[in-house]
Amino acid sequence: METLTAFTTFASQCIKQSNQNVIMEEQTGIVQQAADSISLSTDTLQQLTPETIQQSTYKISIWSKQLLESWGIPESSVNLINLLLQLSIVILFIWVFQWVTQKLITLILKQTNKVEKFKISGFLIETKFPRYLALTAPLSWIRNSIPIVFEYYPGVITFISKATDLFIVWMLYWLVNSILKAFAKQLKTSSQYKDKPIDSYFQVIRILLVILAIGSTFTVLSGKELSTFFTAMGAASAIMMLVFKDTILGFVASIQVTTNDMVRIGDWITMPKYNADGNVMQITLTTVKVINFDKTISTIPTYALISDSFQNWRGMIESGGRRIKRPIAFKQSSFKFVSPKNLKYYKKIQSISQYIDERQALINKHNQDIGADTSITINGRNLTNIGLFRKYAEMYLKSHPDINKNMSIMVRHLAPTEKGLPLEIYCFTNTTVWLEYEGIMADIFDHLISAAKYFDLEVFEDLTNEPNLSEEK
């Protein structure tokens, strides 16, 4: 009863205050209607005190008993019929009052939800807050009516009173839990908190509420003080540590993850140990849910983010560039020095024409200084087709519109292998979108592989496992 009255009084004050700040006429009308409804319901609820409830119940009991006696019902049956009649009245009253109150609270929340600063009202409706709040007054009425309704059956009063008290305890837990859920949803819509593990912290609060509810249940059933329950829990702390091991580890991990900003909601992480490669969708006390790029969901223990290694791609996304790091393997037998005749042909390639002139001038000067016999190309220094292609690939990347010019651009040799000499393309795209990235990378390698033949280079292909199509035919 006090909870419902406090809610309506608080809501009325908030809405009246917001009425002073709302400028638009439509919102002002909405706020005023809600404020009037709340004021009316508050005045009504304040009249339902425990004393008035007991007096009303007693009057109903006397009236129904006198009515039954006037009908000529035997006195031995009057008490039982009177009990059934009163229970029917109580059940009907509770159902009607709870239904009306729930509709009224829902209406108030819907009206306040139209005001920008009270968007949490919509989340309160989703978490069934009106339903739980509407039960507070009927339960209070039931609790105060039990001694009168069961006046002639004192043996069941204690049992029913305890059962009602237990229901009140857990109903209050559900009420507070619905508020916490609504508040968590409200925080998730905020840009400041939407990437934080909000669920983890609210789970801790809910665990504390469950412990408090269990302690209250112990108090109701045993009649002992709440401190006795917590004293017993202290003695069983070793068992509690085992039961809540994952929860405790997860809570500590959540704090470390948040403090060190290791993972946020929406981050792309890779964790091969748990077959996780996708975006973080939820972080709770015990698990982290990752929706993989193949639309499967991987579940990772929260504490594994601290104890095991994982890769977070957030830095790549925030930098605005995604790395391309892929080699093209060339047959080393296709490498050769560039003859004067071929040099004239390569000068027609516009992107490296200036480079060839400058480089050839340096080479000629060097060969003159050392007196190299240039009739044999191995003497002195000379340009090679693989070297010119490497420079061509570098210039192509630097002029490509989809390559980030503020990050490293490099074309380099890797160590030769039995599959040729790998020429690695190392650069960054100017987008981190996966689809765009793959398209840019494919375009680059399509061009470079096709351009290799203009430099008399052969791309390595492993034909040892290729099926013989002629034999199959």
Secondary structure, 3 states (H helix, E strand, C coil): CHHHHHHHHHHHHHHHHHHHHCCCHHHHHHHHHHHHHHHHHHHHHHCCCHHHHHHHHHHHHHHHHHHHHHCCCCHHHHHHHHHHHHHHHHHHHHHHHHHHHHHHHHHHHHHHHCCHHHCHHHHHHHCCHHHHHHCHHHHHHHHHHHHHHCCCCHHHHHHHHHHHHHHHHHHHHHHHHHHHHHHHHHHHCCCCCCCCCHHHHHHHHHHHHHHHHHHHHHHHHHCCCHHHHHHHHHHCHHHHHHHCHHHHHHHHHHHHHHHCCCCCCCCEEEEHHHCEEEEEEEECCCEEEEEECCCCEEEEECCHHHHCCCEECHHHHHHCCEEEEEEEEECHHHCCECCHHHHHHHCCCHHHHHHHHHHHHHHHHHHHHHCCCCCCCCCCCCCEHHHHHHHHHHHHHHHCCCECCCCCCEEEECCCECCEEEEEEEEEECCCCHHHHHHHHHHHHHHHHHHHHHHCCCECCCCCCCCCHHHHC
